């Protein structure tokens, strides 16, 4: 574990707390600033809380198994995303209970059911299209800056233990591919997706403990004596969760109000701005780890986050909707959301297939990012009468690339799935050793750069 940064908490930790304070004060005092101001204040509070959650989850690696720690980190880091999505889902359920199955309350142009799915699909696509690509490209740039040859820096290889997350992500992605063809996201979907999450969590909990490599505030917390460390981690969890509970609903309200005030599509604000606010800390932390060439923690956590979002987040939405609506009907999937769900599932499948060989190259990272950007270019280029069709076309491109990649790497599919679902971690341990940039041999359980000539 990295050494702590001294007796005083790092400045970054204090900044995160200061970001959260104004939003808490405004919420507790019952103040009502202008919607744009409220969106910024509450959004910054969520960002600050998300940083605290991420650091606490990283520091918790000192006391729990490595595999479970990564899953916990990924789960905790996306809690702000869950909170915002649950707000829209609950409001959609309340609208159905009060006004009928349309999920649209009087005076609303876009239903909260649609906004809930928009927030979820936007978060998923940002995580892969920006997050995964960001880690690989930053690490590639750093490797080149250190004088590594192009053949060494242009490919990232993950260890055999990472096959677990990849295999479960493949199962979740295949199942989610059927969602665009359904009328509702039902409790049956909840049962399936939560079952995948539970089995995944049990599987990774079998991973052997390892020495965490912490930096910044997480290293400071992790370097405390046992009892103060655990109390600090719990305090960070509880405090950040309280901030999120106090501000998530206000943040959602202010986004919708800001869209109405400035004539901006609330759908676009909820789909892209809200996920950027809630996932910015995770992306920034991943980028920082990639810059330091700690790609193990960077991409490993992002892959696990993707599993969590596709299973626990999506599977929880029907539960929240059922409780809010007072019935057993599923969360309605409106026509405008079918293309979004299809595109999100197709992107997820391509991301998984690019990792069949347990490698993610710079070319693959650029492909993921380029296709992510393409959706905005196409949306701006097509006439309004064609709106939505460009997403279907892009989904077909994704799925076509999936088929080509699977055919190309077909011999690697069965070994990957065997490692993911069956092979004990102890048998995959031989693949956990690598050469670091300092030239030392260390045990690594997740993403590492492996020069092909070694």
C-alpha positions, 0 to 999 in steps of 0.5 A: 500500500502506498504510504499515507501523505502525513498527519494532515488530510490531503487538500483534495479531501478538504476540497471535496468536503467544501464542494458538498457543503453549499448544497447541504446548506441550501437543502437543509435551509429550504432555500430556493435559488434560481434553477441554473444556480441550484443545478450547479450547487447541488451538482457540485455537492454530488461530485464532492460526495462521489469523491468521498465515496470513491476514496472510502471504497478504495481505503476499504481495500485494506480490510477486505478481499481484493476482488470484493474491494474492487466490486465495492469501489465500483458499486459505491462510485456509482451510487450518485448515479443510482440516486438521481435515477431512482428520483426520476423512477419514483416520480414516474411511478407516482405519476402512474399511480395518480394519472394512469399508465401514461407515466406523464403528469399534467404539464410535463412534456417528457415523462419521468419514466423516460427521463429515468431510462435516459439517465441510465443509458447516458451513464452507461454509454459515457462509462464505456465510450469515454471512461474505458477509452480514457484509461487506455489512451492516457496510459498509452500517452504516458508509456510513449512519454517514457520512451516505450516502443509503440508495440509495448505501449499500444496494447493493454492486457488484463490478467486471467482473473479479469475474465470474471468481470468480462464474462458476467458483463457478457451475460448481462449485455446479452440479456439487456439486448432484449429490453428494447423489444419489451414494453416494460422493464419488469420485475422479471427483469429484476429477478434475472439481473439481480441474480447475475449481480449476486452470483458475480459478487459471490464469484469475485469475493473468492479472489485472494487478498492483495496489497492495495496500491492507494494514492491521495486521500485514500492512501492517507485514510488507508495509512491510519491505524486500524480503528481510526481507519475503519471509523474514518471509512464508515464516516466517509460512507455515511456522510457522503450518502447523507449528502447524496440523499439530501441533494439528489432530488433537488438536483433532478428538479433543478435540471428539469427546471433549467431546461424549461427556463432556457428552452433546452431539452430536459431529456438531453440534460438528464441523459448527459449532464446529470451522468457527467456530474455523478460519474465525473469523480469516477472518471477523474480518479480512473484518469489519475490512476492511468496517468500514474500507470496504475491501470490495474485500479483504473480500468478494473474498477470501470469494468466492474462499474459497468457490470454493476450498472447493467445488473444492479442499477437496471434491475433495481429500477422496476422495484423503485417504480413498483413501490412508488406506483403501488402496483406490480406493473413494470417501468414503461419503456416508451418509444423514444427510449427503445432506440436508446436502449438498443444502442446502449446494449449494442455498445456494451456487447462491442466493449465485451467482445473487444476484451475477448482476448483480454486485451484492449488496444489503442485502436479499440479505445479510439473505436469506442470513443469514435462511435460514442461521438458519432451519435452526436454527429449523426443526431445533428446531421439528420433531419428531425423527421428521421430523429431516432433512426440514426441510433438504430443505424449506429446500433447495427454498426455496433452489432456488425462489429460484434459479429466480426470480432467474435468470428475473429476471436472465436477460439478465445471465447470458450477459454474466457468463459471458462475462466470467468465462470469456473476456473478457481482464482488460485489456478489463475494466479500464475497469470497475476505476475507482471513487470511494472514500469519500475522493472519489479515483479509484483502480483497484480490481479487486474489490468496490467501492461505486458510488453509482448517481448517479455 
